[in-house]
Amino acid sequence: MEERNNLYPIFLKARSLQVLIVGGGFVAEEKLTFLLKSSPDAHVTMVSPMFREGTIALAKTGDVTLIKKKYKKKHLKGKHIVVATTNKPKVNLNVHKHCRQQSILVNVADNPPYCDFYMGGIVTKGNVKVAISTNGKSPTTAKRLRQFFEEVIPENIDDLVKNLNEYRKTIKGDFEEKVETLNEFTKGLIQKKES
C-alpha cells in the first residue's frame, strides 16, 4: 500500500496560546525565527542555560521571555505547545515525557517519533497562507516548494481575498446559496489554461 500523509493541517492563533521552546542553540533560534515570521504576535518563552546573541536580539522584536536556566518540568506550567531543541537527547526525551503526562502538544526537533506536530514550510501573502508538509520526511523539499509557491502566488492575491470578502457580505440567501454563488464567481481562478 502506498504511504500517505495522514497529518491534519490546522492554523493556530498563536497569540492566544503559550509556546515554550526548550534550548538556546541554532535550532532553537531557527524555530523562533520561523514562528515569529509567521505569527509576530505569538507568546513565546525560551528556557536554556545559554542563548545565542541572535536569539537575544530576535526575542526583543516579539513577545519572547528568555529564562536562563536548565529545563525543569515546572517550565511547562500554562504552556500549550512545546518545542524541544537541545543537543542533549535525554533532556529532549524528558520534555516529551513531561508533555505527554500533561497532554501538551510537543515537537522534538529532528526526531519524528517524538513529535505530535511538524513545523512545515509556510508562504504568506497578506491574508493568504499556504502551509507545506512532507510528513516530516524532507524539510528541504518543503523549503523548495515554499520558494515555488512564493513565486507563483500573485502579490495581489490579498486584494482579491478582501474584495471577495466584501462581495460575500452582499450576497443574499442561506449558507449553501452563498457558497454556490462564490464557487461560480471564483471558478475562473483555477481553470487550467488550454494548451
N, C-alpha and C positions, 0 to 999 in steps of 0.2 A: 504494500500500500504506500502511496506517495505521502511523504511527510508534508505537513502543512502548518501554518502559523495559527495557533489557537488563542493567541493573546487578544484580550478585549481592550480596544483603544478608548481611553477617556481623556477629556480635557479638564484638568483640575484648576479650581480657582485658588491659586497658591496664596493669595492674600488672606484667605480665611482658614489657612492651615499653618501648622507649626512644623518646620522642616529642621532636622538635625543632620549635620554632616560630621562624621567621626573621622578625624585625620586632618593634617595640615600640610601635606606634601603636594606634589604636582597634580596627582589625580583629584585630590580634594578641590584644588584651585580650578581645575578644568570643570568639575561638576558644578561648582559655584558660578563660574563664568556662564555656562550654558543655562543654568537655572535663572540667573538674573537677566540674561539676554532675552529669554522667553517670557519671564514673569518678574519685571523690575520691582513689583510690589510684594514679592514673596517675603515671608518672615523666616529668617534662617538663623540657626545657632550652629556654631562650629566648635568642636572640642578637640584639643590636641596639645601636647606639651610644647609644640613649636608651630609657627606659621611662616610661610614664605612672605617676603616683602610684597610680592604681587597680590597675595591674598589679603594682606592687611590694607593695602590701597583699595582693592576691589570692595572690601567689606564696607568702606566709607561711602561707597556710591549707593548702597542699599540699606535695607533694614536687617543688618547682619551683626550678630553678637558673637564675639570671639571669646572663648573660655580657654585660658592657657593652663590646662590640667590634663592628666591622664583620664581616659574614659572610665566612667563608673555607671552602673545601672541607673542611678538616680538622675542622670542626664536625660533619660527617656521621658521623664515626667512631663505630661502635657503635649508630647510630640505625636504627630500623626504619620509622618513619613521620615524614614531614616536611611541615610546612605553611608555605608562603611567603606572607607578608602585607605585604611592604614596598610603599611607594608608588613604588619605582624598578623599572620593568619589566625593565631589564637585569639587576638583581640577582635578581629572581624567575625569569627565564629561565635564569640561571646555576645557580640552585638546582635547577631542573627538570633541566637537562642533567647536572649532577653526580649527582643521584639516579638518573637513567636509567642512567648509566655503572656505578653500584654496585647496581642492582636494589633500590633503596629506594622504597617507595611514597611518592608526593608529591601534594600538593594545592596548586596556586597559586590563592589566593583570587580569586574573581570572574573566573576565566579557564578555563572548562570544557575547552578543548582541551589544557590543561596539567595536567589532574587525573586521577590514577589512581583517585580515590575522591572522594565528596562527603560532607560532614557534614550529615546531614538533621535534620529535626525529631524530637525524642525525647520520649516520655512514659514516666515511670517510676512505678510503684505497687508498692513492695516488690520482689518477685521478678519482677514482670511489667514488661517493657519493650517498647514499640512504637516502631519507627523508621519515619519517613516520608520518601520520596524523590519529587521531581518531576523526576528526571533532570537536575538542575542548571538547570532552566528557570525555576522560580519559588519562591525561598525564602519569599516572602510567603504563597503557598498552603500550603507545608509548615507554616509558623507557624500559620496559621488551622486547619489540620487537627489540629495538635498541641493547640491550645486546645480543639477539639471533642472529641478523644479523652480529654483530661484531665477533661472534664465527664462523658462518658458511661461511662467505665470506672469501676465502683463502687470505693469506697475499701476495701471488704472483700475485693477480689479476691485479695489476698495470703493471707488466711486460707483461701480456697478452694484455692489452689495448695498451701499447706502441708498441708492436710487430704488432698488428693488424693495428695500425695507419700507420706504415711503409709499411706493406703489401698493405694496401688500396691505397697508393700512386703509387704502381707499377701496379695496375690493369688497363687494357685498357678498353675503351668503354665509353658509356654515363652513367649518374647517375643510371638509372634503372639496367643496366648490372652490375655495381659495387655493388649495393645493393644486387642483386641476388647472385653474387659470394660470398660476405661476409656472407650472410644468410646461404648459403650452407656450407661454411667453418666453421661457428661457431655453427651450429645446435647441434653438439655433446655436447656443454656446458650445454644445458638444457634438454637433453634426460633423461627421467626417468629410474632409474635402474630397471631391471626386478626383480620381487620378487621371 
